[in-house]
Each structure stands twice: as C-alpha cells, then as structure tokens.
Amino acid sequence: MNDKNVYTYISVIICTYNRDKYIYNVLKSVAENNLDTSLYEVVLVNNNSTDNTESECKRFEIDFPNVSFQYHLECNQGLSYARNRGIAEAKGNVVVYVDDDATVNTEYLTTYYQFFNKNPNVYAAGGPILPVYETEEPKWFSHYTRQLITGRLYLGNEAREFSKGAFPGGGNAAYRKSVFDKVGLFNPELGRKGNSLIGAEEKDLFDKMVDNGIKFYYLPDAILYHIIPPTKLTNDYFQRLTYSIGKSERIRTLAISKKKYYSRLFSEAVKWAATIVLWSKFFFTANVQKGNKLLLFRYNVTKGLLGR
C-alpha cells in the first residue's frame, strides 16, 4: 500500500440493477454534497438493468454537468462483478460505495475526504445507515429484524474504530483503493445476482482485511438514508432473505476451508441459544410476534447454512 502521501481524490461507485425509481435521487444527493466537484467523480455501473436506468443517468448528466460522471454497463450479472468493475474504472485513490436505493447527507463526501486526508494509516471506513420507510414499520420488527431487513447501522455520534466482529455496511463504505491490491476484489460467487438475495461479499472482504491487520472506522457524519419499499416488508421477502443469509455463509466459509465452515456451524448453535433466550424475553413481555420472527430468522439461516 503506497498511497499514504498522495492527495485524496474520491470515486463514488454506485452499482445498480433495475432501480430507475431511485437512481436519479441518489445521484442528485451526491452531486448536492458540499465537497468541491474537483475532488471527486461518480462512477455508475449498470448491471444489465431492463428498466429506464440509462435514461435516468443521462438526465442526471444533463442536470449536473459540473460533476465528473462515468457510466458503464457490466454484462456479467452480479453485484460483485459490478463492484469490481467500479474499482477497475475508478480514477480515485479512495472509493466510496453508495447503494442505489438511498440518498446521502450534504456532508457525506467531505466527511470521507477529510478523514482519509487526516488518517493516512487507516484504509477503510463506513457511516450510519438509517432506514426511510415508504410505508409504516411492521409491528413484528425488533432491533434484530430491523437491522436484518433495512441494514440499519448507528453506533452513536462519535468517530471510532469498529469493534471486533463489526464492520461497515456494504452500501455505505469507503476504502483506499490499495486495499484491493492487498486482499483481492469482491468474490463473484457472493453478492446479489439479479433478483437473488445471496450476499456476504462485504463480510468476506472485511474478514480478509482483519486477517491482514487492516482497521476500519465508523464516521457518524457520513450518513446514508436507505429507502425501504413495501416489498421488503413482506413475509416472502423475509423468508427468501433469511434463507439466503445462511446459504451465503455456506458458500463463503466453504470457499475458505471446511474448518471455517464447521466453525460457522458451531457459532450457529451458539446463536440458537441466544435466540431462544431472546424469544423467552419477548414471550414474557407479550411480544410473541417479534420473538417468533427471530425463531423463523434463525431457522431459515440454519437451513441455508446446511444446504437444505
């Protein structure tokens, strides 16, 4: 890693698939940031969208001609392919991934820019992810299922290193580009592919960073507002997502070693014990619906982890 003393230039990478309803607004929120446009670019990677994504991107280009904007079509289906394409096309020495169904606050880019300038020995960071519902939050939501469905992440209003086992959300994460030379790119076997809900590509990357002694920090002023449509609050989505979490972990750990997979199975047993304790608490506080969702969550994850 040799970019410690190089000026900071940010590449905002947005990977998208059939999100024409949201893509203009996320681009607009980036363009309306208070960081000078000479200090960043936007790299949009369209992963075979079949909707009006391309025309929405062209509209953005016309409306914000002062923003350096790259548009690329990645034909290999999969979020990891799109993310890797973004790295390949990025001109910046810092890359920031922003989800395509979100918006960011006006201080977002300045927060990352100043942080990486002031901390040359830190190579990754992430900020809060706050859900914005298009409808009301379901009554069965608890702290745990809310985080599961929305990706909510909030660790307070002080910047600090992520604690052991915690890492930034993939839709709001920044890296020095040299990190990928050290730990490799995103695993194409992981991550969303079309309508598939396979994930864990970010966890896979951050685990490799931990193994290489690379630290990452939480920045409270780099805020991403994640839009949650009604389709993500249905029982069908919950079932598919929770099963896919287990399946993703099976793929991820077996790609490392059988020992890693068996270790993950052991941790699943521990999580079952914790889930039963939590269910009991919900039961005795007349919140059975919330507790039952946790049991279903754990059951589906385990099923996916076992490959059933």
C-alpha positions as CSV (number, residue, x, y, z in Angstrom):
1,M,0.0,0.0,0.0
2,N,1.8,3.1,-1.2
3,D,-0.9,5.8,-1.4
4,K,-0.4,7.4,2.1
5,N,1.1,10.6,0.9
6,V,-0.9,11.1,-2.3
7,Y,-3.6,13.7,-2.5
8,T,-7.1,12.3,-1.9
9,Y,-9.5,12.0,-4.9
10,I,-12.7,10.2,-4.3
11,S,-14.5,7.9,-6.7
12,V,-18.2,7.4,-5.7
13,I,-19.2,4.0,-7.1
14,I,-22.9,3.3,-7.5
15,C,-23.8,-0.2,-8.8
16,T,-27.4,-0.6,-9.9
17,Y,-29.9,-3.1,-11.2
18,N,-33.4,-2.1,-12.1
19,R,-33.7,0.8,-9.7
20,D,-34.8,3.6,-12.1
21,K,-37.3,4.8,-9.4
22,Y,-34.4,5.8,-7.1
23,I,-31.2,6.2,-9.1
24,Y,-31.7,9.8,-10.1
25,N,-32.2,10.9,-6.5
26,V,-29.1,9.1,-5.2
27,L,-27.0,10.7,-7.9
28,K,-28.6,14.1,-7.1
29,S,-27.8,13.7,-3.4
30,V,-24.2,13.0,-4.2
31,A,-24.0,16.0,-6.6
32,E,-25.5,18.3,-4.0
33,N,-22.8,17.5,-1.5
34,N,-20.6,20.3,-0.2
35,L,-17.3,18.8,-1.4
36,D,-15.8,20.7,-4.3
37,T,-16.5,18.8,-7.6
38,S,-12.8,18.9,-8.5
39,L,-12.2,16.4,-5.7
40,Y,-14.5,13.6,-6.7
41,E,-16.1,11.7,-9.5
42,V,-19.2,9.5,-9.8
43,V,-18.8,6.0,-11.4
44,L,-22.2,4.4,-12.2
45,V,-22.1,0.7,-13.1
46,N,-25.3,-0.6,-14.7
47,N,-25.6,-4.3,-14.1
48,N,-27.9,-5.2,-17.0
49,S,-30.9,-3.2,-15.9
50,T,-34.0,-3.7,-18.1
51,D,-35.8,-0.5,-16.9
52,N,-35.2,3.2,-17.5
53,T,-31.9,3.4,-15.6
54,E,-29.9,4.5,-18.6
55,S,-32.2,7.4,-19.4
56,E,-32.3,8.5,-15.7
57,C,-28.5,8.6,-15.7
58,K,-28.5,10.7,-18.9
59,R,-30.9,13.1,-17.2
60,F,-28.5,13.4,-14.3
61,E,-25.6,14.2,-16.7
62,I,-27.6,17.0,-18.2
63,D,-28.8,18.4,-14.9
64,F,-25.3,18.3,-13.2
65,P,-22.7,18.9,-16.0
66,N,-20.2,20.1,-13.4
67,V,-19.9,16.6,-11.9
68,S,-17.4,14.2,-13.4
69,F,-19.5,11.2,-14.3
70,Q,-18.7,7.8,-15.7
71,Y,-21.4,5.4,-17.0
72,H,-20.5,1.8,-17.6
73,L,-22.5,-1.4,-18.5
74,E,-21.3,-4.5,-16.7
75,C,-22.7,-7.5,-18.6
76,N,-21.6,-10.2,-16.0
77,Q,-24.6,-10.5,-13.8
78,G,-23.9,-9.9,-10.1
79,L,-23.2,-7.2,-7.6
80,S,-19.6,-8.3,-7.0
81,Y,-18.9,-8.1,-10.7
82,A,-20.3,-4.6,-10.8
83,R,-18.4,-3.6,-7.7
84,N,-15.2,-4.9,-9.2
85,R,-15.9,-3.1,-12.5
86,G,-16.3,0.1,-10.5
87,I,-12.8,-0.4,-8.9
88,A,-11.3,-1.0,-12.3
89,E,-12.8,2.2,-13.8
90,A,-12.3,4.4,-10.7
91,K,-9.7,7.2,-11.1
92,G,-9.7,8.0,-7.4
93,N,-7.4,6.6,-4.7
94,V,-10.4,6.4,-2.4
95,V,-13.5,4.6,-3.5
96,V,-16.9,5.1,-1.7
97,Y,-19.7,2.6,-2.4
98,V,-23.2,4.1,-2.2
99,D,-26.4,2.0,-2.5
100,D,-28.6,2.7,-5.5
101,D,-31.8,2.9,-3.4
102,A,-30.6,5.5,-1.0
103,T,-29.6,9.2,-0.6
104,V,-26.7,10.8,1.4
105,N,-26.4,13.9,3.6
106,T,-24.7,17.0,2.2
107,E,-21.6,16.5,4.4
108,Y,-21.2,12.9,3.2
109,L,-18.2,13.2,0.8
110,T,-16.5,15.9,2.9
111,T,-16.5,13.6,5.9
112,Y,-14.8,10.8,4.0
113,Y,-12.4,13.2,2.2
114,Q,-11.2,14.9,5.5
115,F,-11.0,11.6,7.3
116,F,-8.7,9.9,4.7
117,N,-6.6,13.0,4.4
118,K,-6.0,13.2,8.2
119,N,-5.6,9.5,8.8
120,P,-3.0,8.1,6.3
121,N,-2.7,4.8,8.1
122,V,-6.4,4.0,8.0
123,Y,-7.7,2.2,4.9
124,A,-11.4,1.8,5.3
125,A,-14.4,3.4,7.0
126,G,-18.2,3.5,7.0
127,G,-21.0,5.6,8.3
128,P,-24.6,5.3,9.6
129,I,-27.3,3.6,7.6
130,L,-30.7,4.9,8.5
131,P,-33.9,3.4,7.1
132,V,-36.5,5.6,5.4
133,Y,-39.8,3.7,5.1
134,E,-42.2,4.2,2.1
135,T,-44.8,2.7,4.4
136,E,-45.1,2.1,8.2
137,E,-42.6,-0.1,10.0
138,P,-44.1,-3.5,10.7
139,K,-45.2,-4.4,14.3
140,W,-43.1,-7.5,14.2
141,F,-39.9,-5.5,13.8
142,S,-37.4,-5.8,16.7
143,H,-33.9,-4.4,17.0
144,Y,-32.6,-7.6,15.3
145,T,-35.0,-7.9,12.4
146,R,-34.9,-4.2,11.7
147,Q,-31.1,-4.4,11.2
148,L,-31.6,-7.6,9.1
149,I,-34.2,-6.0,6.7
150,T,-33.0,-2.4,6.5
151,G,-29.3,-2.7,7.1
152,R,-29.7,-0.1,9.9
153,L,-26.4,0.8,11.4
154,Y,-25.9,3.5,14.1
155,L,-23.1,3.5,16.6
156,G,-23.5,6.9,18.1
157,N,-22.2,10.4,17.3
158,E,-18.5,9.8,17.9
159,A,-16.0,8.6,15.4
160,R,-14.3,5.4,16.5
161,E,-12.8,2.1,15.3
162,F,-15.4,-0.7,14.6
163,S,-15.4,-3.2,17.4
164,K,-14.3,-6.8,16.9
165,G,-16.8,-8.7,14.6
166,A,-18.4,-5.5,13.4
167,F,-17.9,-3.8,10.1
168,P,-19.4,-1.1,7.8
169,G,-22.5,-1.8,5.8
170,G,-21.7,-2.5,2.2
171,G,-23.9,0.3,0.9
172,N,-22.0,2.9,2.8
173,A,-18.4,2.0,2.9
174,A,-15.2,3.7,1.8
175,Y,-11.8,2.1,1.0
176,R,-8.4,3.3,0.0
177,K,-8.1,1.7,-3.5
178,S,-4.8,0.0,-2.5
179,V,-6.8,-2.3,-0.1
180,F,-7.9,-4.4,-3.0
181,D,-4.3,-5.0,-4.0
182,K,-3.7,-6.4,-0.6
183,V,-6.8,-8.5,0.0
184,G,-8.2,-9.0,-3.5
185,L,-11.5,-8.0,-5.1
186,F,-15.1,-8.9,-4.2
187,N,-15.9,-12.6,-4.6
188,P,-18.2,-13.0,-7.7
189,E,-19.7,-16.2,-6.0
190,L,-21.2,-13.9,-3.4
191,G,-23.4,-10.8,-3.7
192,R,-26.8,-10.2,-5.3
193,K,-27.3,-11.6,-8.8
194,G,-30.5,-10.2,-10.5
195,N,-33.3,-11.0,-8.0
196,S,-31.2,-13.4,-6.0
197,L,-30.6,-12.4,-2.4
198,I,-27.2,-14.0,-1.9
199,G,-24.9,-11.7,0.0
200,A,-21.9,-11.7,2.4
201,E,-19.4,-10.3,-0.2
202,E,-18.7,-7.3,2.1
203,K,-18.3,-9.6,5.2
204,D,-15.9,-11.7,3.1
205,L,-13.8,-8.6,2.2
206,F,-13.8,-7.2,5.7
207,D,-12.8,-10.6,7.2
208,K,-9.8,-10.6,4.8
209,M,-8.9,-7.1,5.9
210,V,-9.0,-8.2,9.6
211,D,-6.7,-11.1,8.8
212,N,-4.3,-8.6,7.2
213,G,-4.4,-6.2,10.2
214,I,-6.3,-3.5,8.4
215,K,-8.5,-1.4,10.6
216,F,-11.7,0.4,9.7
217,Y,-13.6,3.2,11.4
218,Y,-17.1,4.4,12.0
219,L,-17.8,8.0,10.9
220,P,-21.1,9.4,12.2
221,D,-21.2,12.3,9.8
222,A,-21.3,10.2,6.6
223,I,-24.9,9.3,6.7
224,L,-26.8,7.1,4.2
225,Y,-30.6,7.1,4.1
226,H,-31.7,3.7,2.9
227,I,-35.2,3.6,1.3
228,I,-37.3,0.7,2.3
229,P,-40.2,-0.2,-0.1
230,P,-43.2,-2.3,1.0
231,T,-41.8,-5.3,-0.9
232,K,-39.0,-5.6,1.6
233,L,-41.5,-5.8,4.5
234,T,-43.4,-8.9,3.2
235,N,-43.2,-12.4,4.6
236,D,-42.0,-13.7,1.2
237,Y,-39.0,-11.3,1.2
238,F,-38.2,-12.2,4.9
239,Q,-38.2,-15.9,4.1
240,R,-36.0,-15.6,1.0
241,L,-33.6,-13.1,2.7
242,T,-33.0,-15.2,5.8
243,Y,-32.5,-18.4,3.9
244,S,-30.1,-16.6,1.6
245,I,-28.1,-15.4,4.5
246,G,-27.4,-18.9,5.6
247,K,-26.7,-20.0,2.0
248,S,-24.3,-17.1,1.6
249,E,-22.4,-18.1,4.8
250,R,-22.2,-21.7,3.5
251,I,-20.6,-20.5,0.2
252,R,-18.3,-18.0,1.9
253,T,-16.9,-20.3,4.6
254,L,-16.5,-23.4,2.4
255,A,-14.6,-21.3,-0.1
256,I,-12.1,-20.7,2.7
257,S,-11.9,-24.2,4.3
258,K,-14.0,-26.9,5.8
259,K,-12.6,-25.9,9.2
260,K,-14.0,-22.4,8.7
261,Y,-17.4,-23.9,7.8
262,Y,-17.5,-26.2,10.8
263,S,-16.6,-23.2,13.0
264,R,-19.5,-21.3,11.5
265,L,-21.8,-24.2,12.3
266,F,-20.7,-24.1,15.9
267,S,-21.4,-20.4,16.1
268,E,-24.8,-21.1,14.7
269,A,-25.5,-23.3,17.6
270,V,-24.5,-20.5,20.0
271,K,-26.8,-18.2,18.1
272,W,-29.6,-20.6,18.5
273,A,-29.1,-20.5,22.3
274,A,-29.1,-16.7,22.3
275,T,-32.2,-16.7,20.0
276,I,-34.2,-18.9,22.5
277,V,-33.2,-16.6,25.3
278,L,-34.4,-13.6,23.3
279,W,-37.6,-15.4,22.4
280,S,-38.3,-16.0,26.0
281,K,-37.9,-12.3,26.8
282,F,-40.3,-11.4,24.1
283,F,-42.8,-14.0,25.2
284,F,-42.9,-12.8,28.8
285,T,-43.3,-9.2,27.7
286,A,-46.2,-10.1,25.4
287,N,-44.2,-9.5,22.2
288,V,-44.6,-13.1,20.9
289,Q,-44.8,-11.9,17.3
290,K,-41.4,-10.3,17.5
291,G,-40.0,-13.4,19.2
292,N,-41.5,-15.8,16.6
293,K,-39.9,-13.8,13.8
294,L,-36.5,-14.3,15.4
295,L,-37.1,-18.0,15.6
296,L,-38.0,-18.1,11.9
297,F,-35.0,-16.0,11.1
298,R,-32.7,-18.4,12.9
299,Y,-34.4,-21.5,11.4
300,N,-34.1,-20.2,7.8
301,V,-30.4,-19.2,8.3
302,T,-29.6,-22.6,9.6
303,K,-31.4,-24.3,6.8
304,G,-29.5,-22.3,4.2
305,L,-26.2,-22.9,6.1
306,L,-26.8,-26.7,6.0
307,G,-27.6,-26.5,2.3
308,R,-31.2,-27.8,2.7
